[in-house]
Amino acid sequence: MCGIVGVVGNSNATDILIQGLEKLEYRGYDSAGIFVANAGDASLVKSVGRIADLSAKIDENVQGTAGIGHTRWATHGKPTENNAHPHRSETGRFVLVHNGVIENYLEIKENYLEGHHLLGQTDTEIAVHLIGKFVEEEGLSVLEAFKKALHIIEGSYAFALLDSENPDLIYVAKNKSPLLVGLGEGYNMVCSDAMAMIRETNQFMEIHDKELVLVAKDSIEVQDYEGNPVERESYTAELDLSDIGKGTYPYYMLKEIDEQPTVMRKLIQAYTDENNQVVVDPEIIKAVQEADRLYILAAGTSYHAGFATKRMLEELTDTPVELGISSEWGYKMPLLSKKPMFILISQSGETADSRQVLVKANAMGIPSLTVTNVPGSTLSREASYTMLLHAGPEIAVASTKAYTAQIATLAFLAKAVGQANGNEAAKNFDLVHELSIVAQNIESTLSEKDLIDDKVRGLLETTRNAFYIGRGQDYYVAMEASLKLKEISYIQCEGFAAGELKHGTISLIEDGTPVIALLSSDEVLASHTRGNISEVIARGAKVLTIVEENVAKEDDDIVLTQVHPYLSPISMVVPTQLIAYFATLHRGLDVDKPRNLAKSVTVE
Ligand code: M6R
C-alpha cells in the first residue's frame, strides 16, 4: 500500500528518499514521486510505474537538504503522474504526501476550494490546497493552517508536509495510518514503515493518532491538535539491514519459505524457558481463562491461520472459538457471548479492517490479543496484549512464514492456557518436541523443491483454473493454498471441503482440470477424500496428492513425514507454497509483486 519517506537536514536527501522508497516497494504501488528542496531551490519528480522509472528521471540537479517521497497505490483516480504524490498547493508553495483515505474530500472541495485548479482526482491534492489556502488567502501561519485543516479533514491519513519557502521543517500528522519518526545523526526522518529508514537509523519514535509532529534536523516536537505538548521516548527497532535483503535468492518469497524451519526454532526459544517449559505472559493466560468464547478476527492468510488453530485452541483451552473476517465484523458485530475475548491475527499489525474491529472491541471493553510479526504496530499498541511471531520481516506480498508462525504462536497459547487449566490433552501435548519435528519435516520438504517444480510444470503451467480439496484441517489448508496460488500466479483457484464437491463444484471439473488433494494423517478423513479423488478422476481431472506418510499410497505425489495433527497445517502448507511459487515462475510472472496487491492493506 502507499508508502511515505521524508528527511530533513541531510544534503543527500534525494538518495535517502529513493533508497527509502525502494525499501517500500514490497508494499505494492503503481506510481511514485519525490520533492526535494534547499533554501531557494526545489524539484518535484514523479513517475508512473516502478522506482527505477522514477530514478531514471532524476538528474544531478535534483538535490536538496529536505524532501518527501511517496509510493502510491491508487484509490482515488487512476495511476497517472498527475495523481502521483507529492501534490502541491495552488501556488506550488506547499507540498504534501499522504497515505490513507480522506472521506470528506469532495465536501472540502465544494466548501473551501472554489476557483482552485486541481491537476488530478486525488483526495490528497485537496488537502494540500486547503492548507495552502489557509496560509496564502487567510494569512494563518503554516502550523495554524495545518491544524485548521486537520480539524476539517475526516478519514484515515498519514501526512508529511513541506513548505518550499522554509524547507527546514517537515509537518507531520496521522490518524489510523501508520507513520514513524526516524532519528538520524544531525538529521531526522519520517516514514510509514521502519524498513524505509533502517539503512539510516534504528532509532524511532512512534506517532499516535491525532498527533502533530514538527520534525526539524535537530529536534522533534510532538503535540496534540490543540497544541498541547506530548512527551515521547524513542525506541530501538530490532531490525537490521540483512533481515530485509534478498541475499542470493531470486525472490523474497523463496527466501521466506526457506526461513520457516528457523522461524519454528526461534519460536521455541521465544516461548520456552531454560527447562524447555512453555512460557506465555500470565496476564494473557488469565485473560483467555476468563473468556467464555474466543473470537479470532483477521484477513486473508491470517484469517486462514485462525481456522488452522481453531480445533487446537478449542480442545486445549476448553473454550469455543469463532472466526470472523475483519472487513465484515468491522461494520456489523454479531451477537457476542457474555465474556468474549478477541484475538486479532495480523502479520503487519496494520491491516485497517482488523483495526476497525479492534477500535470497536476497545470501545465495548472487550479484552484483546494481537498476534503479529511487527512489534509496536498499530494493532499491537492498541490491543490489551500482544504475542509476537518472531518471523523476521516478511517482504513478499504472498505471506508464507507468517502463516506458519501464526499457527505455532497460537499453539504456545493453547498449550499454556490448557496446562494452566489442567487440561489432560494440553499436559500431554509436548509442543516443543512436536514443533522440532515440524521444523525437520519442513526441511525435508524444502529439499524436494526439484520434484515439486517438476510436478507443477505439467499441471499448472498453462491452466486457467485449479482446485485444492481436503477435509477437516486439510480443508483449511486448502483455503490458504488456493489463496497463495491465485494471488501470485493469477490461476483461478478455489479451496474446497472435499465432501462439498458433489454439491455443485464438481460440475466445473473437465478434462485436464488440476485438482490438488491434501490428506493428512486422519485415516477416516483421508479415506473419504480418496473417494472424492476417484470422483474427480472419473470426470477427467489431473490430480496431485500431498499426503502424510501413514495414509500414503504408492502413487501419491508428495509424501510428508507425519506430524502432530494440531500442527499438520504447518507442514502441509509448505509444499503448497512451493507449488504457488513454481507455478508463478513458469508463467513468467513477478513472484514478489503480484498485480493490484499490497503487502500491508491500510485502507478499509
Ligand atoms: O498483515 P495481515 O496479516 O493483517 O494481512 C492480511 C492479508 O492482507 C494478507 O494475509 C494477504 O491475504 C496476503 N497477501 C496473503 O498472502
Residues whose N, C-alpha, C, O or C-beta is under 5 A from the ligand:
A	BS01	M6R	A299 G300 T301 S302 I345 S346 Q347 S348 G349 T351 V397 A398 S399 K599 V601
